[in-house]
Amino acid sequence: MPRAARKAAEPQVAAIAAAIDVIAALPGLADVATTKKLPKGFFAAVQALMAAYDAYVATVVKLVPGLAGAARPGTPEGYHACHEQPAAVTGVEGLAIYRASRPWKDFGPVAQELARLGEQQFKDIQALHTGKDPDKISMTGAAVQQGRIEFARRGELCPLLDPETHRCRAWEQRPFGCRMHFILGDASAADPRDPRWPKQVKAFNVRMPLRQMVALMQIEKRMLLTPAPFLNANLLQWVQLTEGQQLAEVGEAPLRFSPDGQAPVRANRNRPGAKKFAKEKERRRK
């Protein structure tokens, strides 16, 4: 990153650090695994962190040539990059995405697709593993690196992407790995099935500063949840922890789901057919 951009973004970096400090200071972080309740104010603090990071990215974009008009993942112009997944996430990001996506009417099929893709990617990696123990695979080993490439070339889209509009359905809570990515030049080359991928793909990543990223990952240790580092397994982990329900904050009434996994439909008491209007009509007839 150009020195001028780093200098100009110092206030935004400070805001990111402050937002992380707020999350880290929330009481009860270490109790989430047992209480299945997040500290009060957790999600507001996470939103403040994401807003600070977006402001950081916006500042850098203004000072790096070519970024202003570059395509981005999760948009119709840059959705080709959404084939290369699953995205890496921290536990904090995954919790925000789960909270946003759990009320979706089709969350069940989305979760099933996440599980299918996660299993397929593990099989692709395991097929390349040459060690004696098939379950002991180094994350930095050749099997993982090549396995992810082989999986990407299958051309599977991220389940959080709307297949018709090619827009990310979790845009406001999307992972930092998606937020930082800018595709320069022909965005279609970001499709892993394109012969130009990956060597001829031109991209620029506005990464979160290392010190702040390390601080964010330290929060995971305090939560004692050991969250999975990839989006598909991460979201399924919260499904298992909550038994399919929503992970609420302390003092917050959780949104309860029906046995078929659907969010309850709130009654519109102002609609003409509501019971209160029916009773009034009956009274007038009498």
Residue frames as qw, qx, qy, qz and C-alpha x, y, z in Angstrom:
[[0.000, 0.889, 0.459, 0.000, 0.00, 0.00, 0.00],
 [0.366, 0.628, -0.054, 0.684, 1.36, 3.45, -0.85],
 [0.375, -0.142, -0.513, 0.759, 2.80, 5.37, 2.09],
 [0.191, -0.150, -0.026, -0.970, 0.43, 8.27, 1.47],
 [0.644, -0.319, -0.499, -0.484, -2.56, 5.93, 1.81],
 [0.636, -0.255, -0.635, 0.358, -1.23, 4.44, 5.04],
 [0.199, -0.024, -0.311, 0.929, -0.72, 7.92, 6.45],
 [0.359, -0.207, -0.202, -0.887, -4.13, 9.19, 5.43],
 [0.708, -0.294, -0.553, -0.326, -5.85, 6.11, 6.91],
 [0.293, 0.146, -0.718, 0.614, -4.31, 6.43, 10.37],
 [0.411, -0.129, 0.333, -0.839, -7.53, 7.85, 11.93],
 [0.829, 0.015, -0.270, -0.489, -9.53, 4.96, 10.47],
 [0.636, 0.155, -0.719, 0.234, -6.99, 2.43, 11.75],
 [0.014, -0.166, 0.611, -0.774, -7.34, 3.99, 15.19],
 [0.648, -0.060, 0.066, -0.756, -11.13, 3.65, 14.90],
 [0.810, 0.082, -0.554, -0.172, -10.77, -0.04, 14.01],
 [0.408, 0.158, -0.737, 0.516, -8.55, -0.58, 17.05],
 [0.281, -0.135, 0.418, -0.853, -11.02, 1.26, 19.29],
 [0.776, -0.023, -0.195, -0.599, -13.94, -0.83, 18.00],
 [0.733, 0.098, -0.667, 0.092, -12.02, -4.06, 18.67],
 [0.148, 0.184, -0.654, 0.719, -11.20, -2.83, 22.17],
 [0.553, -0.140, 0.156, -0.806, -14.90, -2.28, 22.83],
 [0.862, 0.008, -0.407, -0.303, -15.72, -5.86, 21.82],
 [0.592, 0.182, -0.687, 0.381, -12.84, -7.25, 23.89],
 [0.033, -0.201, 0.539, -0.818, -14.02, -5.34, 26.98],
 [0.666, -0.260, -0.247, -0.654, -17.56, -6.70, 26.91],
 [0.390, -0.338, 0.753, -0.408, -18.27, -8.76, 30.05],
 [0.792, 0.105, 0.498, -0.337, -19.13, -12.41, 29.69],
 [0.531, 0.587, -0.502, -0.349, -17.24, -13.18, 26.49],
 [0.103, 0.344, -0.930, 0.077, -15.77, -16.32, 28.02],
 [0.430, 0.103, 0.755, -0.483, -19.23, -17.59, 29.01],
 [0.562, 0.335, -0.269, -0.707, -20.80, -17.74, 25.54],
 [0.392, 0.180, -0.882, -0.191, -20.08, -21.46, 25.06],
 [0.114, -0.194, -0.905, 0.361, -22.02, -22.36, 28.22],
 [0.229, 0.452, 0.454, -0.733, -24.71, -19.67, 28.41],
 [0.342, 0.414, 0.695, 0.478, -25.27, -19.49, 24.64],
 [0.013, 0.951, 0.301, -0.071, -25.73, -15.76, 25.17],
 [0.547, 0.387, -0.023, 0.742, -23.53, -13.01, 23.82],
 [0.260, -0.359, -0.368, 0.818, -22.70, -9.92, 25.92],
 [0.189, 0.855, 0.442, -0.192, -25.16, -7.08, 25.72],
 [0.111, 0.904, -0.177, -0.373, -24.09, -4.66, 22.97],
 [0.625, -0.217, 0.634, 0.401, -22.03, -7.27, 21.12],
 [0.538, 0.496, 0.579, 0.360, -23.63, -6.88, 17.71],
 [0.095, 0.989, 0.107, -0.026, -23.71, -3.07, 17.91],
 [0.394, -0.737, 0.439, 0.330, -19.98, -3.18, 18.62],
 [0.622, 0.051, 0.667, 0.408, -19.41, -5.53, 15.68],
 [0.398, 0.797, 0.412, 0.193, -21.33, -3.18, 13.39],
 [0.122, -0.966, 0.149, 0.173, -19.15, -0.31, 14.59],
 [0.555, -0.415, 0.597, 0.405, -16.07, -2.38, 13.73],
 [0.566, 0.392, 0.628, 0.362, -17.35, -3.10, 10.23],
 [0.194, 0.955, 0.220, 0.042, -18.21, 0.56, 9.71],
 [0.316, -0.830, 0.348, 0.301, -14.69, 1.55, 10.81],
 [0.589, -0.133, 0.669, 0.433, -13.16, -0.96, 8.42],
 [0.462, 0.680, 0.516, 0.241, -15.35, 0.25, 5.54],
 [0.000, -0.994, 0.019, 0.109, -14.21, 3.82, 6.26],
 [0.493, -0.563, 0.539, 0.386, -10.60, 2.60, 6.21],
 [0.586, 0.243, 0.669, 0.389, -11.14, 0.94, 2.83],
 [0.292, 0.886, 0.350, 0.087, -12.85, 4.05, 1.45],
 [0.201, -0.909, 0.235, 0.279, -9.89, 6.21, 2.48],
 [0.528, -0.311, 0.661, 0.434, -7.41, 3.87, 0.78],
 [0.551, 0.533, 0.606, 0.213, -9.52, 3.68, -2.38],
 [0.174, 0.971, 0.111, -0.117, -9.23, 7.42, -2.88],
 [0.155, -0.851, 0.454, 0.214, -5.41, 7.25, -2.90],
 [0.512, -0.185, 0.785, 0.295, -4.70, 4.07, -4.85],
 [0.364, 0.394, -0.402, -0.742, -5.10, 4.49, -8.63],
 [0.395, 0.077, -0.824, -0.399, -7.59, 2.16, -10.26],
 [0.054, -0.181, -0.911, 0.367, -9.53, 1.12, -7.17],
 [0.325, 0.244, 0.253, -0.878, -12.39, 3.59, -7.46],
 [0.684, 0.278, -0.220, -0.638, -13.95, 1.82, -10.44],
 [0.171, 0.269, -0.947, -0.036, -12.82, -1.74, -9.66],
 [0.731, -0.249, -0.460, -0.438, -15.31, -4.59, -9.39],
 [0.231, -0.400, 0.712, -0.529, -15.93, -6.12, -5.97],
 [0.206, -0.124, -0.971, -0.021, -17.16, -9.56, -4.85],
 [0.054, 0.473, 0.744, -0.468, -20.84, -9.73, -4.04],
 [0.309, 0.602, 0.031, -0.735, -21.87, -7.39, -6.87],
 [0.810, 0.510, 0.267, -0.109, -23.08, -8.13, -10.41],
 [0.415, 0.836, -0.360, 0.008, -19.78, -6.75, -11.72],
 [0.072, 0.620, -0.752, 0.214, -17.54, -8.78, -9.44],
 [0.852, -0.221, 0.268, -0.391, -19.49, -11.91, -8.57],
 [0.821, 0.379, -0.426, 0.035, -17.03, -14.07, -10.52],
 [0.166, 0.493, -0.694, 0.498, -14.76, -13.82, -7.48],
 [0.656, -0.277, 0.382, -0.589, -17.53, -15.43, -5.41],
 [0.918, 0.165, -0.335, -0.132, -16.66, -18.77, -7.02],
 [0.523, 0.331, -0.626, 0.474, -13.44, -18.86, -5.05],
 [0.533, -0.534, 0.251, -0.606, -14.70, -19.80, -1.64],
 [0.348, -0.828, -0.440, 0.003, -15.25, -20.48, 1.19],
 [0.117, 0.812, -0.194, 0.538, -14.15, -17.13, 2.50],
 [0.509, -0.035, -0.623, 0.594, -11.91, -16.96, 5.55],
 [0.360, -0.744, -0.171, -0.537, -13.64, -15.51, 8.62],
 [0.086, 0.241, -0.709, 0.658, -13.00, -14.82, 12.26],
 [0.137, -0.402, -0.877, 0.223, -15.49, -15.87, 14.91],
 [0.083, 0.486, 0.289, -0.821, -16.77, -12.32, 15.27],
 [0.288, 0.251, -0.473, -0.794, -17.55, -12.08, 11.55],
 [0.264, -0.125, -0.928, -0.231, -19.23, -15.47, 11.50],
 [0.036, -0.439, -0.742, 0.506, -21.50, -14.59, 14.41],
 [0.220, 0.460, 0.037, -0.859, -22.68, -11.43, 12.65],
 [0.330, 0.165, -0.690, -0.622, -23.36, -13.33, 9.41],
 [0.186, -0.238, -0.952, 0.053, -25.23, -16.08, 11.26],
 [0.089, 0.469, 0.539, -0.694, -27.42, -13.55, 13.06],
 [0.303, 0.423, -0.199, -0.830, -28.28, -11.85, 9.76],
 [0.387, 0.183, -0.752, -0.500, -28.89, -15.01, 7.74],
 [0.059, 0.097, 0.954, -0.277, -30.66, -17.25, 10.27],
 [0.419, 0.430, 0.469, -0.648, -34.11, -15.58, 9.76],
 [0.308, 0.312, -0.580, -0.686, -33.97, -16.19, 5.98],
 [0.848, 0.092, 0.165, -0.494, -36.85, -18.39, 4.82],
 [0.896, 0.355, -0.265, -0.005, -34.39, -20.52, 2.87],
 [0.199, -0.754, 0.602, -0.175, -31.74, -20.70, 5.58],
 [0.849, -0.149, 0.496, -0.101, -32.19, -24.48, 5.79],
 [0.847, 0.482, 0.142, 0.170, -31.26, -25.09, 2.13],
 [0.235, 0.879, -0.337, 0.243, -28.44, -22.51, 2.42],
 [0.507, -0.612, 0.582, -0.173, -27.02, -24.35, 5.44],
 [0.911, 0.090, 0.401, 0.017, -27.25, -27.66, 3.57],
 [0.667, 0.711, -0.052, 0.214, -25.38, -26.17, 0.64],
 [0.095, -0.842, 0.480, -0.226, -22.70, -24.82, 2.97],
 [0.735, -0.355, 0.570, -0.094, -22.30, -28.31, 4.42],
 [0.888, 0.380, 0.245, 0.081, -22.14, -29.93, 0.97],
 [0.466, 0.822, -0.220, 0.244, -19.49, -27.54, -0.28],
 [0.328, -0.748, 0.538, -0.207, -17.44, -27.85, 2.89],
 [0.855, -0.136, 0.500, -0.026, -17.47, -31.64, 2.64],
 [0.801, 0.568, 0.109, 0.155, -16.50, -31.51, -1.03],
 [0.201, 0.877, -0.371, 0.229, -13.60, -29.19, -0.40],
 [0.559, -0.568, 0.589, -0.133, -12.31, -31.43, 2.38],
 [0.908, 0.159, 0.384, 0.053, -12.48, -34.40, 0.01],
 [0.595, 0.773, -0.097, 0.198, -10.51, -32.45, -2.61],
 [0.099, -0.816, 0.516, -0.242, -7.86, -31.64, -0.03],
 [0.752, -0.339, 0.546, -0.143, -7.81, -35.13, 1.48],
 [0.905, 0.395, 0.153, 0.046, -7.33, -36.68, -1.97],
 [0.488, 0.759, -0.288, 0.319, -4.05, -34.78, -2.31],
 [0.470, -0.736, 0.428, -0.232, -2.79, -35.53, 1.20],
 [0.720, 0.371, -0.584, 0.062, 0.18, -37.89, 1.21],
 [0.181, -0.503, 0.672, -0.513, 0.64, -38.24, 4.99],
 [0.210, -0.029, -0.973, 0.093, -0.02, -41.44, 6.93],
 [0.066, 0.472, 0.721, -0.504, -2.90, -39.97, 8.93],
 [0.154, 0.510, 0.582, 0.614, -5.66, -38.67, 6.57],
 [0.257, -0.870, -0.417, -0.050, -7.04, -36.41, 9.31],
 [0.482, -0.675, 0.054, 0.556, -3.76, -34.68, 10.15],
 [0.534, 0.591, 0.316, 0.516, -3.47, -32.13, 7.37],
 [0.357, -0.371, -0.109, 0.850, -1.39, -28.98, 7.73],
 [0.269, 0.850, 0.360, -0.275, -3.29, -25.79, 6.84],
 [0.081, 0.841, -0.343, -0.410, -0.16, -24.47, 5.14],
 [0.563, -0.173, 0.757, 0.283, 0.65, -27.70, 3.34],
 [0.079, 0.197, -0.646, -0.734, 0.58, -28.34, -0.40],
 [0.011, -0.364, -0.924, -0.117, -2.56, -30.49, -0.12],
 [0.036, 0.711, 0.505, -0.488, -4.58, -27.61, 1.29],
 [0.038, 0.569, -0.240, -0.786, -3.27, -25.08, -1.21],
 [0.109, 0.112, -0.791, -0.591, -3.80, -27.29, -4.26],
 [0.007, 0.416, 0.905, -0.082, -7.03, -28.74, -2.88],
 [0.122, 0.674, 0.343, -0.643, -8.54, -25.28, -2.59],
 [0.139, 0.430, -0.485, -0.748, -7.54, -24.58, -6.18],
 [0.073, -0.102, -0.940, -0.317, -9.13, -27.82, -7.38],
 [0.049, 0.565, 0.751, -0.339, -12.28, -27.04, -5.43],
 [0.124, 0.608, 0.034, -0.784, -12.46, -23.49, -6.81],
 [0.119, 0.257, -0.685, -0.671, -12.29, -24.83, -10.34],
 [0.124, 0.372, 0.920, -0.028, -15.53, -26.70, -9.77],
 [0.062, -0.306, -0.341, -0.887, -17.22, -23.33, -10.25],
 [0.333, -0.605, -0.715, 0.107, -19.43, -23.44, -7.17],
 [0.033, -0.652, -0.020, -0.757, -20.87, -20.08, -6.14],
 [0.039, 0.080, -0.667, 0.740, -20.95, -18.92, -2.53],
 [0.157, -0.510, -0.844, -0.056, -24.35, -19.94, -1.05],
 [0.106, -0.635, -0.385, 0.662, -24.78, -16.41, 0.33],
 [0.015, 0.242, -0.391, -0.888, -24.87, -14.99, -3.20],
 [0.623, 0.466, 0.373, -0.505, -28.26, -14.50, -4.86],
 [0.540, 0.011, 0.712, 0.449, -27.95, -16.63, -8.04],
 [0.362, 0.738, 0.533, 0.198, -30.34, -14.39, -9.98],
 [0.031, 0.999, 0.032, 0.031, -29.16, -10.88, -9.07],
 [0.759, 0.260, -0.259, 0.537, -25.53, -11.89, -8.34],
 [0.119, -0.718, 0.262, -0.633, -25.61, -9.78, -5.21],
 [0.323, 0.057, -0.821, 0.467, -24.43, -10.86, -1.76],
 [0.489, -0.628, -0.495, -0.349, -27.43, -11.39, 0.49],
 [0.653, -0.626, -0.255, 0.342, -25.27, -10.73, 3.57],
 [0.468, 0.658, -0.008, 0.590, -23.66, -7.61, 2.11],
 [0.257, -0.851, 0.149, -0.433, -23.73, -5.53, 5.32],
 [0.720, -0.568, 0.388, -0.095, -22.13, -8.37, 7.31],
 [0.887, 0.414, -0.188, 0.084, -19.95, -9.92, 4.61],
 [0.835, -0.343, -0.009, 0.431, -16.47, -11.12, 5.65],
 [0.163, -0.850, 0.247, 0.435, -13.51, -8.77, 5.73],
 [0.492, -0.155, 0.701, 0.493, -11.91, -10.97, 3.08],
 [0.353, 0.623, 0.629, 0.303, -14.71, -9.97, 0.70],
 [0.045, -0.962, -0.186, 0.196, -14.71, -6.32, 1.74],
 [0.367, -0.697, 0.358, 0.502, -11.00, -5.88, 1.06],
 [0.578, 0.046, 0.679, 0.451, -10.95, -7.40, -2.44],
 [0.370, 0.744, -0.036, -0.555, -10.86, -5.27, -5.61],
 [0.752, 0.209, 0.543, 0.312, -10.67, -6.86, -9.05],
 [0.027, 0.693, -0.270, -0.668, -8.66, -4.80, -11.51],
 [0.095, 0.261, -0.765, -0.581, -9.13, -5.17, -15.25],
 [0.599, -0.076, -0.574, -0.554, -11.51, -7.80, -16.69],
 [0.519, -0.334, 0.547, -0.566, -13.50, -9.09, -13.71],
 [0.935, 0.116, -0.097, -0.322, -14.58, -12.23, -15.57],
 [0.569, 0.460, -0.646, 0.218, -10.99, -13.50, -15.25],
 [0.273, -0.414, 0.651, -0.574, -11.67, -13.94, -11.52],
 [0.919, -0.015, 0.038, -0.393, -13.81, -16.98, -12.32],
 [0.492, -0.493, 0.712, 0.091, -11.64, -20.02, -11.42],
 [0.773, 0.301, 0.552, 0.076, -12.88, -21.82, -14.53],
 [0.419, 0.898, -0.092, -0.095, -11.42, -19.09, -16.73],
 [0.889, 0.190, -0.087, 0.407, -8.06, -20.11, -18.27],
 [0.238, 0.710, -0.224, 0.624, -6.61, -16.76, -17.15],
 [0.605, -0.682, 0.182, -0.369, -7.20, -17.64, -13.47],
 [0.334, -0.873, -0.246, 0.257, -5.29, -17.19, -11.24],
 [0.629, -0.165, 0.154, 0.744, -2.05, -16.03, -12.84],
 [0.209, 0.326, 0.344, 0.855, -3.56, -13.32, -15.04],
 [0.286, -0.812, -0.494, -0.121, -6.06, -11.98, -12.53],
 [0.268, 0.346, -0.246, 0.865, -5.16, -8.48, -11.35],
 [0.500, -0.717, -0.466, -0.139, -6.42, -7.65, -7.88],
 [0.146, 0.460, -0.420, 0.769, -5.70, -5.39, -4.92],
 [0.587, -0.517, -0.621, 0.054, -6.51, -6.27, -1.30],
 [0.117, -0.666, 0.237, -0.697, -7.02, -3.53, 1.26],
 [0.658, -0.193, -0.698, 0.206, -6.12, -5.77, 4.19],
 [0.519, -0.837, -0.088, -0.151, -6.87, -4.92, 7.78],
 [0.123, 0.750, -0.571, 0.309, -3.62, -3.84, 9.46],
 [0.638, 0.086, -0.753, 0.137, -1.88, -6.83, 11.02],
 [0.063, 0.114, -0.669, 0.732, -1.92, -5.55, 14.60],
 [0.555, -0.004, 0.175, -0.813, -5.68, -5.04, 14.51],
 [0.785, 0.092, -0.504, -0.350, -6.29, -8.43, 12.87],
 [0.451, 0.111, -0.800, 0.379, -4.27, -10.16, 15.59],
 [0.195, -0.056, 0.514, -0.834, -6.28, -8.30, 18.24],
 [0.705, 0.036, -0.149, -0.692, -9.51, -9.44, 16.58],
 [0.742, 0.099, -0.659, -0.075, -8.36, -13.05, 16.60],
 [0.161, 0.170, -0.747, 0.622, -7.46, -12.77, 20.29],
 [0.555, -0.111, 0.198, -0.800, -11.15, -12.20, 21.01],
 [0.814, 0.053, -0.487, -0.313, -11.82, -15.72, 19.73],
 [0.488, 0.135, -0.763, 0.402, -9.51, -17.13, 22.39],
 [0.175, -0.113, 0.510, -0.834, -11.39, -15.24, 25.09],
 [0.704, -0.009, -0.085, -0.705, -14.71, -16.65, 23.85],
 [0.382, -0.252, 0.879, -0.135, -13.41, -20.24, 24.23],
 [0.774, 0.392, 0.264, -0.422, -15.30, -21.32, 21.10],
 [0.401, -0.290, 0.725, 0.480, -12.42, -22.21, 18.72],
 [0.625, 0.610, 0.207, -0.441, -14.44, -21.09, 15.67],
 [0.764, 0.241, 0.463, 0.378, -13.70, -22.62, 12.29],
 [0.231, -0.485, 0.213, 0.816, -11.63, -20.31, 10.05],
 [0.001, -0.068, -0.669, -0.740, -13.79, -20.75, 6.94],
 [0.428, -0.049, 0.009, -0.903, -17.30, -19.41, 6.34],
 [0.693, -0.112, -0.563, -0.436, -19.12, -22.69, 5.62],
 [0.605, -0.167, -0.717, 0.304, -17.91, -24.57, 8.71],
 [0.085, 0.056, -0.401, 0.910, -18.10, -21.41, 10.83],
 [0.509, -0.150, -0.096, -0.842, -21.82, -20.83, 10.21],
 [0.766, -0.152, -0.585, -0.218, -22.63, -24.49, 10.73],
 [0.415, 0.017, -0.676, 0.609, -20.79, -24.32, 14.04],
 [0.222, -0.058, 0.306, -0.924, -23.20, -21.64, 15.28],
 [0.699, -0.118, -0.398, -0.582, -26.13, -23.73, 14.06],
 [0.695, -0.090, -0.695, 0.159, -24.88, -26.60, 16.19],
 [0.209, 0.052, -0.551, 0.806, -24.14, -24.42, 19.22],
 [0.354, 0.009, 0.190, -0.916, -27.61, -22.86, 19.17],
 [0.334, 0.241, 0.908, -0.081, -29.43, -26.02, 18.06],
 [0.207, 0.473, 0.668, 0.536, -30.75, -24.07, 15.10],
 [0.129, -0.888, -0.421, 0.133, -31.95, -21.09, 17.09],
 [0.281, 0.838, -0.072, 0.463, -30.72, -17.52, 17.08],
 [0.623, -0.165, -0.396, 0.654, -27.74, -16.57, 19.26],
 [0.135, -0.898, -0.256, -0.331, -29.10, -13.63, 21.24],
 [0.220, 0.481, -0.442, 0.725, -27.47, -11.13, 23.59],
 [0.254, -0.277, -0.753, 0.540, -27.91, -11.10, 27.35],
 [0.149, 0.440, 0.389, -0.795, -31.27, -9.50, 28.16],
 [0.371, 0.272, -0.428, -0.778, -32.53, -9.91, 24.60],
 [0.775, 0.162, 0.484, -0.372, -35.56, -12.05, 23.85],
 [0.242, -0.243, 0.804, 0.486, -34.33, -14.59, 21.29],
 [0.614, 0.291, -0.259, -0.687, -36.19, -15.05, 18.04],
 [0.557, -0.091, 0.814, -0.137, -37.64, -18.56, 18.27],
 [0.349, 0.281, -0.647, -0.617, -38.08, -20.64, 15.18],
 [0.861, 0.005, 0.092, -0.500, -40.79, -23.17, 14.40],
 [0.799, -0.207, 0.562, 0.064, -40.03, -26.91, 14.17],
 [0.777, 0.514, 0.279, 0.233, -39.57, -26.57, 10.40],
 [0.603, -0.131, 0.087, 0.782, -36.88, -23.92, 10.99],
 [0.151, 0.650, 0.359, 0.653, -38.94, -20.96, 9.84],
 [0.107, 0.011, -0.364, 0.925, -38.95, -17.62, 11.63],
 [0.092, 0.595, 0.739, -0.302, -42.31, -16.72, 13.19],
 [0.124, 0.498, 0.416, 0.751, -44.47, -14.37, 11.15],
 [0.040, -0.226, -0.449, 0.864, -45.39, -11.27, 13.10],
 [0.151, 0.674, 0.723, 0.015, -49.06, -10.50, 13.03],
 [0.102, 0.187, 0.168, 0.963, -50.01, -7.27, 11.28],
 [0.010, -0.513, -0.745, 0.426, -52.68, -5.98, 13.57],
 [0.171, 0.523, 0.027, -0.834, -53.45, -3.03, 11.28],
 [0.070, 0.003, -0.792, -0.607, -54.48, -5.10, 8.28],
 [0.545, -0.130, -0.141, -0.816, -58.24, -5.04, 7.46],
 [0.791, -0.121, -0.547, -0.247, -58.65, -8.74, 8.26],
 [0.207, 0.268, -0.738, 0.584, -57.05, -8.56, 11.71],
 [0.325, -0.427, -0.833, 0.134, -59.06, -9.95, 14.62],
 [0.097, -0.397, -0.400, 0.820, -59.46, -6.55, 16.29],
 [0.269, 0.154, -0.295, -0.904, -61.21, -5.17, 13.18],
 [0.386, -0.205, -0.838, -0.326, -63.35, -8.29, 12.86],
 [0.242, -0.425, -0.738, 0.465, -64.55, -7.84, 16.45],
 [0.072, 0.343, 0.118, -0.929, -65.39, -4.19, 15.76],
 [0.339, 0.005, -0.590, -0.733, -67.39, -5.13, 12.64],
 [0.370, -0.326, -0.870, -0.011, -69.29, -7.76, 14.65],
 [0.132, -0.408, -0.540, 0.724, -70.07, -5.19, 17.37],
 [0.199, 0.234, -0.148, -0.940, -71.45, -2.73, 14.83],
 [0.364, -0.132, -0.775, -0.500, -73.67, -5.38, 13.26],
 [0.312, -0.419, -0.808, 0.271, -75.21, -6.07, 16.67]]
